[in-house]
Amino acid sequence: MRLWTLHPRFLDAQGLTALWRESLLARAVLQGLTRGYRQHPQLQRFQAHAQPQLAIDRYLHGVHAESLARGYRYDASKLGPLDASARLQASSGQLALEWQHLLAKLQARSPALYRQWRDIQAPDCHPMFTMVPGPVAPWERAGHP
């Protein structure tokens, strides 16, 4: 499961679809509707929010908005309420690590998209996050010692 800090526009079609599915799974976990993934590190920042349900719903709305911008038909009936005040902080170190991780995926899977994004030094984050200076998040496992 990868709940990207990066803005969903940077993902290729395969990545955006995976993010939609994984975000819905995360929502089910936070709602207590599944026994798997309850301790998944990617969920920790949502679990730490005062209202985890509102936070994951806000995240899903951002993913859905990107799907609409691309002309995809993700099922909007799966969305919960949008609370624009449901925000989380994300560190610049986390964003930088994810950017390198995504570029490596795109280089192998979507070379044209890789060429389009590779020169970006400071990518945007998902609209629900407020960027703050700092290191990689302690819950991160991908490529982090």
Backbone hydrogen bonds, N-H to C=O, Kabsch-Sander energy under -0.5 kcal/mol:
donor,donor_aa,acceptor,acceptor_aa,energy
4,W,2,R,-0.9
7,H,124,D,-2.1
10,F,7,H,-1.8
11,L,8,P,-1.6
16,L,12,D,-2.8
17,T,13,A,-2.2
18,A,14,Q,-2.2
19,L,15,G,-2.3
20,W,16,L,-2.3
21,R,17,T,-2.2
22,E,18,A,-2.9
23,S,19,L,-2.6
24,L,20,W,-2.0
25,L,21,R,-2.2
26,A,22,E,-2.5
27,R,23,S,-2.2
28,A,24,L,-2.2
29,V,25,L,-2.4
30,L,26,A,-2.7
31,Q,27,R,-1.6
32,G,29,V,-1.5
33,L,28,A,-2.9
38,R,35,R,-0.6
40,H,37,Y,-1.9
43,L,40,H,-1.8
44,Q,41,P,-1.3
46,F,43,L,-0.6
47,Q,43,L,-2.8
48,A,44,Q,-1.8
49,H,46,F,-1.0
55,A,51,Q,-2.0
56,I,52,P,-2.6
57,D,53,Q,-2.2
58,R,54,L,-2.3
59,Y,55,A,-2.2
60,L,56,I,-2.7
61,H,57,D,-2.2
62,G,58,R,-1.6
63,V,59,Y,-1.7
64,H,60,L,-2.9
65,A,61,H,-2.5
66,E,62,G,-1.6
67,S,63,V,-2.0
68,L,64,H,-2.3
69,A,65,A,-2.0
70,R,66,E,-1.2
71,G,68,L,-1.4
72,Y,67,S,-2.8
76,A,74,Y,-0.8
78,K,75,D,-1.6
79,L,76,A,-1.7
83,D,81,P,-0.7
84,A,82,L,-0.6
86,A,83,D,-2.2
87,R,85,S,-1.4
88,L,128,M,-1.8
90,A,130,T,-2.3
92,S,132,V,-2.0
93,G,134,G,-2.0
94,Q,135,P,-0.7
95,L,91,S,-2.2
96,A,92,S,-2.4
97,L,93,G,-2.2
98,E,94,Q,-2.5
99,W,95,L,-2.3
100,Q,96,A,-2.0
101,H,97,L,-2.2
102,L,98,E,-3.0
103,L,99,W,-2.7
104,A,100,Q,-1.9
105,K,101,H,-1.7
106,L,102,L,-3.1
107,Q,103,L,-2.5
108,A,104,A,-1.4
109,R,105,K,-2.7
110,S,106,L,-2.4
113,L,110,S,-0.6
114,Y,110,S,-2.4
115,R,111,P,-2.5
116,Q,112,A,-1.6
117,W,113,L,-2.1
118,R,114,Y,-2.4
120,I,117,W,-2.1
126,H,5,T,-3.4
129,F,126,H,-2.1
130,T,88,L,-2.6
131,M,129,F,-0.6
132,V,90,A,-2.6
140,E,137,A,-1.4
143,G,141,R,-0.6
144,H,141,R,-0.9
